[in-house]
């Protein structure tokens, strides 16, 4: 009987040791998070997420790893955001115009001329430390996502492949590529352009084949995506500001430990500050590339910029009815 008891005890001890080793092995297994975004190599958004990955892995001693899929490898930002909502992808980065199809509240950021470069630091502070960032995170939670980073994208400018852009009236009748954002389509319409929603990954070919002959985007992205090979004319319209927002599946976020969440948010904060500074350098690099390519850039006068503002007023009036008033006010407060 004693021999039987000793044998049972030994077996139990052995089982506990194996179970303990298995649990330890699971505990040691790194957490891998998959991140999809549409931006080109070297772009300001792309390098920001590479910095985020570097910081997360450093702060966690590689217990958390970020696997990045850039340049539309997993599809457009709309596709990856849908995947993040469904939980088949952990993290997705989407431009604010493309987030309009998930929540109309995101249109607040994209309204023409509601922000300006001279007030950029105030906007950053409201996003990082103020009520604006909190309000936008609540919008994300409402669609099953968690805000991780407000990545700098920049101010969009109109560019064309065939027609000089000397004055505001030159925009009329251009076939302009837009996202699916109702705001972006409305802006083009008010300026007398013919909007054509085209996925970002297809825009180069659309320009090349003449399906569209204009677009509005940051000089930095246009340069990184090699659209400068086709473009010939531009104006510094700075007609709207966009961000790329890094979003995580909310259930996945909630499943993380407090330590894991802290590591991600600390890394995001550092990466965002670094990325915004880097964006300034990359935008200047893009301006230089435009000049080197011989692209003719028209610098708008204050009167021409006011003309653009006046022509797009109906867009602000129209969409103010569809966007939470408190969100619009929080943005307006950053411009004072």
C-alpha positions as CSV (number, residue, x, y, z in Angstrom):
1,X,0.0,0.0,0.0
2,X,2.8,2.4,0.9
3,X,4.5,1.6,-2.4
4,X,1.3,2.5,-4.3
5,X,1.0,5.8,-2.3
6,X,4.6,6.6,-3.0
7,X,4.1,5.9,-6.7
8,X,1.0,8.1,-6.9
9,X,2.7,10.9,-5.1
10,X,5.7,10.7,-7.4
11,X,3.4,10.8,-10.4
12,X,1.5,13.8,-9.1
13,X,4.8,15.6,-8.4
14,X,6.0,14.8,-11.8
15,X,2.8,16.0,-13.4
16,X,2.9,19.3,-11.4
17,X,6.5,19.8,-12.6
18,X,5.5,19.3,-16.2
19,X,2.5,21.5,-15.8
20,X,4.6,24.2,-14.2
21,X,7.1,24.0,-16.9
22,X,4.3,24.3,-19.5
23,X,2.8,27.3,-17.8
24,X,6.2,28.9,-17.5
25,X,6.9,28.3,-21.2
26,X,3.5,29.9,-22.0
27,X,4.4,32.9,-19.8
28,X,7.7,33.3,-21.5
29,X,6.2,33.2,-25.0
30,X,6.3,36.7,-26.4
31,X,3.1,38.6,-27.3
32,X,3.1,39.3,-31.0
33,X,0.8,42.1,-32.3
34,X,0.2,42.5,-36.0
35,X,-0.1,46.0,-37.4
36,X,-1.3,46.8,-40.9
37,X,-1.1,50.2,-42.7
38,X,-1.2,51.5,-46.3
39,X,1.7,54.0,-46.3
40,X,4.8,53.8,-48.5
41,X,8.3,52.9,-47.2
42,X,10.1,56.0,-45.8
43,X,6.9,57.9,-45.3
44,X,6.4,59.9,-42.0
45,X,3.6,57.5,-40.9
46,X,5.7,54.4,-41.8
47,X,8.8,55.5,-39.9
48,X,6.7,56.5,-36.9
49,X,5.3,52.9,-36.6
50,X,8.8,51.5,-37.0
51,X,9.9,53.7,-34.1
52,X,6.8,52.5,-32.1
53,X,7.9,48.9,-32.8
54,X,11.4,49.6,-31.7
55,X,10.3,51.2,-28.5
56,X,7.7,48.6,-27.6
57,X,10.2,45.8,-28.0
58,X,12.9,47.6,-26.1
59,X,10.6,48.5,-23.2
60,X,9.2,45.0,-22.9
61,X,12.6,43.2,-23.4
62,X,11.0,41.7,-26.5
63,X,8.2,40.2,-24.5
64,X,5.9,42.2,-26.8
65,X,6.7,42.2,-30.5
66,X,5.1,44.3,-33.3
67,X,4.9,42.8,-36.7
68,X,4.3,45.5,-39.3
69,X,2.6,45.1,-42.7
70,X,3.1,48.4,-44.6
71,X,2.3,49.6,-48.1
72,X,-1.2,48.0,-48.4
73,X,0.2,44.5,-47.9
74,X,-3.0,43.6,-46.0
75,X,-5.2,46.0,-48.0
76,X,-6.3,49.6,-47.8
77,X,-6.7,51.4,-44.5
78,X,-10.5,50.7,-44.7
79,X,-9.8,46.9,-45.1
80,X,-7.3,46.8,-42.2
81,X,-9.6,48.8,-39.9
82,X,-12.5,46.4,-40.7
83,X,-10.1,43.5,-39.8
84,X,-9.1,45.2,-36.5
85,X,-12.8,45.7,-35.7
86,X,-13.4,42.0,-36.4
87,X,-10.3,40.9,-34.3
88,X,-8.6,39.2,-37.2
89,X,-5.9,42.0,-37.0
90,X,-4.6,43.5,-33.8
91,X,-3.7,47.0,-35.0
92,X,-4.7,49.1,-38.0
93,X,-3.7,52.6,-39.1
94,X,-6.2,54.7,-41.0
95,X,-6.2,58.2,-42.3
96,X,-9.0,60.3,-40.8
97,X,-10.8,60.7,-44.1
98,X,-11.1,56.9,-44.5
99,X,-12.3,56.7,-40.9
100,X,-15.4,58.7,-41.8
101,X,-17.1,55.5,-43.0
102,X,-16.7,54.0,-39.5
103,X,-17.9,57.1,-37.6
104,X,-19.0,60.5,-38.9
105,X,-17.3,62.1,-35.9
106,X,-13.9,61.7,-37.6
107,X,-15.0,64.1,-40.3
108,X,-14.5,66.9,-37.7
109,X,-10.7,66.7,-38.3
110,X,-11.0,66.8,-42.0
111,X,-13.3,69.8,-42.6
112,X,-11.5,72.3,-44.8
113,X,-9.5,75.0,-43.0
114,X,-10.7,74.1,-39.5
115,X,-7.0,73.8,-38.5
116,X,-3.9,75.8,-39.6
117,X,-0.2,75.1,-39.5
118,X,0.5,78.1,-37.2
119,X,-1.7,76.5,-34.5
120,X,-0.3,73.0,-34.8
121,X,1.3,72.8,-31.4
122,X,-2.0,73.8,-29.7
123,X,-3.7,71.0,-31.6
124,X,-1.0,68.4,-30.6
125,X,-1.4,69.5,-26.9
126,X,-5.2,69.0,-27.1
127,X,-4.8,65.6,-28.7
128,X,-2.1,64.4,-26.3
129,X,-3.1,65.9,-23.0
130,X,-6.5,67.5,-23.4
131,X,-10.2,66.7,-23.9
132,X,-9.9,66.4,-27.7
133,X,-7.8,63.2,-27.4
134,X,-10.2,61.8,-24.9
135,X,-13.2,62.6,-27.1
136,X,-11.7,60.9,-30.1
137,X,-10.8,57.9,-28.0
138,X,-14.5,57.6,-27.0
139,X,-15.3,57.7,-30.7
140,X,-12.9,54.8,-31.3
141,X,-14.4,52.8,-28.4
142,X,-17.9,53.3,-30.0
143,X,-16.7,51.3,-33.0
144,X,-14.9,48.6,-31.1
145,X,-11.4,50.0,-31.2
146,X,-8.9,51.7,-28.9
147,X,-6.8,54.7,-29.9
148,X,-3.0,54.0,-29.6
149,X,-1.4,56.9,-31.6
150,X,-2.4,60.1,-33.3
151,X,0.2,59.9,-36.0
152,X,1.1,63.0,-37.9
153,X,0.1,62.8,-41.6
154,X,0.0,66.5,-42.5
155,X,-1.7,69.1,-44.7
156,X,-2.9,68.1,-48.1
157,X,-2.2,70.1,-51.2
158,X,-3.7,69.9,-54.7
159,X,-1.5,68.5,-57.4
160,X,-2.2,67.8,-61.1
161,X,-0.6,65.8,-63.9
162,X,-1.6,67.9,-66.9
163,X,-3.0,71.3,-66.0
164,X,-1.1,74.2,-64.4
165,X,-2.5,75.3,-61.0
166,X,-1.9,79.0,-61.1
167,X,-5.1,80.1,-59.4
168,X,-8.1,78.6,-57.6
169,X,-10.2,78.6,-60.8
170,X,-7.7,76.2,-62.4
171,X,-9.0,73.4,-60.1
172,X,-12.4,73.5,-62.0
173,X,-13.2,70.4,-64.1
174,X,-10.2,68.4,-62.9
175,X,-10.9,64.7,-62.4
176,X,-9.6,64.5,-58.8
177,X,-8.9,61.4,-56.8
178,X,-10.5,61.4,-53.4
179,X,-11.0,58.9,-50.6
180,X,-14.6,57.7,-49.7
181,X,-14.8,60.6,-47.2
182,X,-18.0,62.6,-47.8
183,X,-16.1,65.7,-46.7
184,X,-13.3,65.2,-49.3
185,X,-15.9,64.6,-52.0
186,X,-17.9,67.7,-51.0
187,X,-14.8,69.9,-51.0
188,X,-13.9,68.8,-54.6
189,X,-17.5,69.4,-55.7
190,X,-17.6,72.9,-54.2
191,X,-14.4,73.8,-56.0
192,X,-15.9,72.7,-59.3
193,X,-13.8,69.5,-59.5
194,X,-15.0,66.0,-60.5
195,X,-14.4,63.7,-57.6
196,X,-13.5,60.1,-58.2
197,X,-13.1,57.9,-55.1
198,X,-10.1,55.7,-55.7
199,X,-8.3,53.4,-53.2
200,X,-4.8,54.7,-52.4
201,X,-3.0,51.6,-53.7
202,X,-4.7,52.2,-57.1
203,X,-4.1,55.9,-57.4
204,X,-0.7,55.8,-59.1
205,X,-2.1,53.7,-61.9
206,X,-5.2,55.9,-62.1
207,X,-3.0,58.9,-62.6
208,X,-0.8,57.1,-65.1
209,X,-3.8,55.9,-67.2
210,X,-5.6,59.3,-67.0
211,X,-8.5,57.9,-65.0
212,X,-7.8,60.9,-62.7
213,X,-5.6,63.9,-63.4
214,X,-5.4,65.4,-59.9
215,X,-5.3,64.5,-56.3
216,X,-4.9,66.2,-52.9
217,X,-2.3,64.9,-50.5
218,X,0.8,65.7,-48.5
219,X,3.9,66.4,-50.6
220,X,5.7,63.9,-48.4
221,X,3.4,61.0,-49.2
222,X,3.3,61.9,-52.9
223,X,7.1,61.8,-53.0
224,X,7.4,58.6,-51.1
225,X,4.8,56.9,-53.3
226,X,6.7,58.1,-56.4
227,X,3.7,60.0,-57.7
228,X,6.2,62.7,-58.5
229,X,7.1,60.6,-61.6
230,X,3.7,61.6,-63.1
231,X,2.8,64.9,-61.4
232,X,3.8,68.2,-63.0
233,X,1.9,70.9,-61.1
234,X,0.9,71.8,-57.5
235,X,-0.3,74.5,-55.2
236,X,0.2,74.8,-51.5
237,X,-3.6,74.8,-50.8
238,X,-3.2,73.2,-47.4
239,X,-6.9,72.7,-47.6
240,X,-7.2,70.2,-44.9
241,X,-5.2,68.5,-42.1
242,X,-5.2,64.7,-41.7
243,X,-3.9,62.3,-39.2
244,X,-3.2,58.6,-39.4
245,X,-4.7,57.1,-36.2
246,X,-3.3,53.8,-34.9
247,X,-6.2,51.8,-33.6
248,X,-6.3,48.5,-31.7
249,X,-9.1,45.9,-31.4
250,X,-10.8,46.9,-28.1
251,X,-11.2,43.3,-26.8
252,X,-7.6,42.6,-27.5
253,X,-6.6,45.8,-25.6
254,X,-8.8,44.8,-22.7
255,X,-7.2,41.3,-22.6
256,X,-3.7,42.8,-22.0
257,X,-2.2,43.2,-18.5
258,X,-1.9,46.6,-17.0
259,X,1.9,46.4,-17.6
260,X,1.5,45.5,-21.2
261,X,-0.9,48.4,-21.7
262,X,1.5,50.8,-20.1
263,X,4.4,49.7,-22.3
264,X,2.3,50.2,-25.4
265,X,1.1,53.6,-24.4
266,X,4.5,54.8,-23.2
267,X,6.0,53.7,-26.5
268,X,3.2,55.4,-28.4
269,X,3.7,58.7,-26.6
270,X,7.5,58.7,-27.4
271,X,7.0,57.5,-30.9
272,X,4.4,60.2,-31.6
273,X,6.7,63.0,-30.4
274,X,9.6,61.7,-32.5
275,X,7.4,61.1,-35.5
276,X,6.1,64.7,-35.5
277,X,9.6,66.1,-35.5
278,X,10.6,63.7,-38.2
279,X,7.6,64.7,-40.3
280,X,8.9,68.3,-40.6
281,X,12.2,67.0,-42.0
282,X,10.5,64.6,-44.5
283,X,8.1,67.3,-45.7
284,X,11.0,69.6,-46.5
285,X,12.8,66.7,-48.2
286,X,9.6,66.3,-50.3
287,X,9.5,70.0,-51.3
288,X,13.1,69.7,-52.4
289,X,12.2,66.6,-54.4
290,X,9.4,68.4,-56.1
291,X,11.8,71.2,-57.2
292,X,14.3,68.6,-58.4
293,X,11.6,66.9,-60.5
294,X,10.7,70.2,-62.1
295,X,7.2,70.2,-60.6
296,X,5.7,73.7,-60.8
297,X,4.5,74.7,-57.3
298,X,2.2,77.8,-57.0
299,X,2.5,79.5,-53.6
300,X,-0.9,80.9,-52.9
301,X,-1.4,84.5,-51.9
302,X,-3.5,85.3,-48.8
303,X,-6.3,86.5,-51.1
304,X,-6.2,83.1,-53.0
305,X,-6.3,81.2,-49.7
306,X,-9.2,83.3,-48.6
307,X,-11.0,82.4,-51.9
308,X,-10.5,78.7,-51.1
309,X,-11.8,79.3,-47.6
310,X,-14.9,81.1,-48.9
311,X,-15.6,78.5,-51.6
312,X,-15.5,75.6,-49.1
313,X,-17.7,77.3,-46.4
314,X,-20.8,75.3,-47.6
315,X,-18.9,72.1,-46.7
316,X,-18.3,73.3,-43.1
317,X,-21.9,74.4,-42.8
318,X,-23.2,71.1,-44.2
319,X,-21.2,68.7,-42.1
320,X,-21.4,70.7,-38.9
321,X,-25.0,69.3,-38.7
322,X,-23.7,65.7,-38.7
323,X,-20.7,66.0,-36.3
324,X,-21.0,66.3,-32.5
325,X,-20.9,70.0,-31.7
326,X,-18.6,69.5,-28.7
327,X,-16.0,67.8,-30.9
328,X,-16.1,70.7,-33.3
329,X,-15.7,73.2,-30.4
330,X,-12.7,71.3,-29.0
331,X,-11.0,71.6,-32.4
332,X,-12.0,75.3,-32.7
333,X,-10.5,76.0,-29.3
334,X,-7.1,74.9,-30.5
335,X,-7.1,77.6,-33.2
336,X,-7.5,80.6,-30.8
